[in-house]
């Protein structure tokens, strides 16, 4: 797996990887991580096409998903204690 790019964002780290004819978009926020895989053949324009895919609407849903993930984990940890 090779790092193709890192995109700046104030709330989380965004990394773009290439592996086995797939792009992997990874979002990290603290201890949480989301990743999305897409075939290189499904993206017009290569890496630039992936940058277009990561629009404001998508980033908003990524942020909401992180909030839900954090809430789910906190609830699970409370049951564990």
Steps between C-alpha positions, in 0.01 A plus 500: 500500500644836404401847617384709204392816682397655828234767507481767768183518709443667838303212658672184378790364301429398140738262322473354153668167431541285192500120517405220258332731247293660774499840665458493877378819663574495873365746755645505853372687803670413827462126554228464236549419134281473189617367167340482159628295205427569137637334188738720303299415187187654660664841546537739207818703528691280744607671821339829392172314454523373856556859618176597323318213673600636841265799490349701787185286516708182533726656763190599700379139504849380599491741797151380599615139476793576731259652752278191484799266528625686807156489660465127427840427652433708812172316555670162453778599740245605764340154479846345534585683825 
